[in-house]
């Protein structure tokens, strides 16, 4: 995440599922992303931790066919834009 020092996003395969994690302290501690209460159409996501988390489509160097990426800018600290879905 450009513009916010020490904040990184990563996808990790856990129990056969790809999950997005975030760190606020340069990777010392990692947490799942909390899902939004409603989707982009205003409908409830019905996705509540710890059973469901937000997964962002991050581009992997070894897989160029993964759709989407996360957009961030140095001049907009704290703002992250990306495509994702709720995963159980």
GIQUICOR-V488319 format. One record per backbone hydrogen bond with DSSP energy under -0.5 kcal/mol. NH is the residue of the N-H (numbers start at 1). CO is the residue of the C=O. E is the energy in kcal/mol with one decimal. If there is no record, write none. Layout:
# GIQUICOR-V488319
NH_CO_E ; NH_CO_E
This chain:
# GIQUICOR-V488319
4_1_-1.3 ; 7_4_-1.6 ; 8_6_-0.6 ; 8_23_-1.5 ; 10_21_-2.2 ; 12_19_-2.8 ; 14_12_-0.7 ; 14_17_-3.4 ; 17_14_-2.0 ; 19_12_-3.0 ; 21_10_-3.3 ; 22_31_-2.7 ; 23_8_-2.2 ; 26_6_-2.5 ; 28_25_-1.3 ; 31_22_-2.5 ; 33_20_-0.8 ; 33_54_-0.6 ; 39_43_-3.1 ; 42_39_-2.1 ; 45_37_-2.2 ; 48_46_-0.6 ; 51_48_-1.3 ; 52_48_-0.7 ; 53_87_-2.4 ; 54_33_-2.4 ; 55_85_-2.8 ; 57_83_-3.2 ; 58_56_-1.2 ; 60_63_-0.8 ; 63_60_-1.3 ; 66_63_-1.2 ; 71_81_-3.5 ; 76_73_-1.5 ; 79_76_-1.9 ; 80_78_-0.6 ; 81_71_-2.2 ; 85_55_-2.3 ; 87_53_-3.2
